[in-house]
Amino acid sequence: MYFGIDIGHNCPPYDTGAVSGPHREDVLANLVGELVISKLKERSHKAVSVTPRSASSVNSSLRQRARKANWLRVDYFVSIHFNAAGSRSANGSEVFIYNYHSSARSLAQDVLDKIVSLGFRNRKVKAKSFAVLRYTNMPAILVECCFLTSDKDMRLFNAEKMATAIVDGLVGEEEKEGILGVLKVKTNTIAKPSTDQSSSINSDELYDLGIGEYKAELLADEEGHYEVKLEQKIGQRKIHYIYSQQAEFIPGGKSGTLKVKVDTVAKPSTEQSSSINPEELYDVEVGEYKAKLLAEEDLHYQVEFEQAIGQFKIHYIYSLHAEFIPDGKPGVLRVKTNTVAKPSTEQSSSIKSQELYDLEVGEYKAKFLASEEGHYKVELEQEIGDRKVHYIYSQHAEFIPE
């Protein structure tokens, strides 16, 4: 796409922006505008400034911007400004279109949504007959990033983040490469749109996050916060900042089976059971459990069970009491009693006889694929019948990893 970026004002001496203390609209608009152009180009879009260098009047400055965009035949016109008001309590972000029938309305909403996600108050998409919107031939929007007269907005404002939000609204969010895993919230906390103090953020942008485990993607770890993309939306967003002191991000691990060899205890940490609140300890009986191995530390497996034990899926298990067998792990299938190799976990009586193969006592080189419904799913090195992959009753055999 081809964008004409109008960096608001910046055409002295007649067309200059608002000033409030150290904050100058010309400077702020130029910072954001140049970043927007640069970021659009980085994402393989075409972008050009349509801001004039000189003009004989404000009206001339405005007409030149529209005229240049029309002459270049850009696909979209985006004018970047900062608001100002006599009252320092006025704050927030808004985006203007020519009228509510404008083809730019959805684009304006997308841009505003991204800016508001940074924590700014939502002042809505509005219609107004600004000259640059009136004289342009293509879909056109005018962005009032925030109020330079608002201490609250200026504390929240960051040119880099503002430009990214605008670009994300214009062309879609750039996918971040994150780490899949689980966000374990240890105490009730708040999900925020940025790392700013909660007191500096509009209350509408703050969401309560209760104790629990949430599937998420870790995007960044910065300024005492996790930036995470949750699998399920909280409020209007999936991306939130969470205090890292009140939560723990646990990267997703290797899938497999936890083979518990002796009755044991599932714990929330590697501490001695005697040091842990008894309400946080859960009995785990001998058996095989589908799980993901997240870590091995201090003679414990940290695993995420497929089915919750107690309130949580993530627990620490003594590694002396259990063995984790990753899916695909090579080893030996030791058959302890003559049995049947099946194509599924169904009862043998429900399976066609030609799909069943006798498997005698002995040892067979194999890959462990899964543990399902009282069966080992294994890939044998040598075919039996016309298959290598079979289901074997786990009571009749034992898988010994290499």
NORKAFEN-V351232 format. One record per pair of residues at least 24 apart in sequence whose ideal C-beta (glycine too) atoms are under 6 Angstrom apart, sorted by sequence separation. I is the first residue (numbers start at 1). GAP is how many residues later the second one is. D is the distance in Angstrom with one decimal. If there is no record, write none. Layout:
BEGIN
i: (I,I)
gap: (GAP,GAP)
d: (D,D)
END
This chain:
BEGIN
i: (185,260,335,7,120,185,260,335,93,100,185,207,260,282,335,345,357,5,92,99,195,207,270,282,345,357,92,94,184,259,334,91,95,96,97,195,270,345,5,92,182,183,218,257,258,293,332,333,368,5,94,96,108,183,258,333,98,104,103,104,3,104,119,180,255,330,178,179,253,254,328,329,156,178,253,10,11,178,253,5,327,14,15,118,176,191,266,325,327,341,1,2,3,5,6,7,11,14,97,250,6,155,183,258,333,4,15,95,96,195,270,345,33,118,194,269,344,32,95,191,192,266,267,341,342,11,94,115,29,114,79,93,28,114,189,264,339,111,114,91,25,90,189,264,339,111,6,77,91,110,187,262,337,77,83,88,91,91,185,260,335,76,77,78,79,80,81,82,83,84,85,183,184,258,259,333,334,4,84,18,66,82,183,184,258,333,334,65,69,70,181,182,256,257,331,332,62,66,181,256,331,4,62,66,181,256,331,8,181,256,331,2,8,179,180,254,255,329,330,2,3,4,5,6,7,8,1,119,3,118,119,117,118,325,121,119,288,119,213,257,117,39,23,32,36,40,20,31,35,39,43,20,32,36,32,36)
gap: (24,24,24,26,26,26,26,26,27,27,27,27,27,27,27,27,27,28,28,28,28,28,28,28,28,28,29,29,29,29,29,30,30,30,30,30,30,30,31,31,31,31,31,31,31,31,31,31,31,32,32,32,33,33,33,33,35,35,36,36,37,37,37,37,37,37,39,39,39,39,39,39,40,40,40,41,41,41,41,42,42,43,43,43,43,43,43,43,43,43,44,44,44,44,44,44,44,44,44,44,45,45,45,45,45,46,46,46,46,46,46,46,47,47,47,47,47,48,48,49,49,49,49,49,49,50,50,50,51,51,53,53,54,54,54,54,54,55,55,56,57,57,57,57,57,58,59,59,59,59,59,59,59,61,61,61,61,62,62,62,62,63,63,63,63,63,63,63,64,64,64,64,64,64,64,64,64,65,65,66,66,66,66,66,66,66,66,67,67,67,68,68,68,68,68,68,69,69,69,69,69,70,70,70,70,70,70,71,71,71,71,72,72,72,72,72,72,72,72,73,73,73,73,73,73,73,74,74,75,75,75,76,76,76,81,82,83,86,99,114,120,124,125,127,127,127,128,128,128,128,128,129,130,130,131,131)
d: (5.7,5.7,5.7,3.5,5.4,5.5,5.5,5.4,4.3,5.1,5.7,4.8,5.6,4.8,5.7,5.5,4.8,5.5,5.4,4.8,4.3,4.3,4.2,4.3,4.3,4.5,3.0,3.7,5.2,5.2,5.1,5.4,5.2,5.4,5.7,4.8,4.8,4.9,5.7,4.3,5.2,4.5,5.0,5.2,4.6,4.9,5.0,4.6,5.1,5.3,5.8,5.0,4.6,4.4,4.5,4.4,4.1,3.7,4.8,5.8,5.7,5.1,5.3,5.6,5.4,5.4,3.6,4.4,4.2,5.0,5.6,4.8,5.9,5.4,4.6,5.5,5.2,4.7,4.1,5.7,5.7,5.4,4.9,5.7,4.8,5.3,5.1,5.3,5.8,5.4,5.1,4.4,4.4,5.5,5.2,4.4,5.1,5.3,5.9,5.3,6.0,5.5,5.5,5.6,5.4,4.4,3.9,5.5,4.2,5.4,5.4,5.5,4.8,5.7,5.9,6.0,6.0,5.5,5.2,3.8,4.6,3.7,4.6,3.9,4.6,4.4,5.0,4.8,5.2,4.0,5.1,5.3,5.1,4.7,5.7,5.7,5.7,5.7,4.1,5.2,4.6,5.5,4.2,4.0,3.9,3.2,4.8,4.7,4.0,4.2,5.0,5.0,5.0,5.7,4.4,5.7,5.2,4.9,4.7,4.6,4.7,5.4,3.9,5.8,4.2,5.3,5.3,5.4,4.5,5.8,5.3,5.7,4.7,5.6,4.7,5.7,4.7,3.8,4.9,3.7,5.4,4.7,5.5,5.9,5.4,5.6,5.9,5.4,5.5,4.9,5.9,4.8,5.8,5.0,5.8,4.8,4.0,3.5,5.2,5.3,5.2,3.8,5.7,4.7,4.2,4.0,4.1,5.9,4.5,5.0,4.9,4.7,5.5,5.2,4.4,4.9,4.9,4.9,5.2,4.6,5.2,4.8,5.5,3.9,5.9,3.8,4.9,4.5,6.0,5.7,5.1,5.2,5.8,5.5,4.9,4.3,4.5,5.2,5.9,3.9,5.8,5.8,4.1,5.4,4.9,5.8,5.0,4.3,3.5,4.5,6.0,4.5,5.2,5.4,5.1,5.8)
END
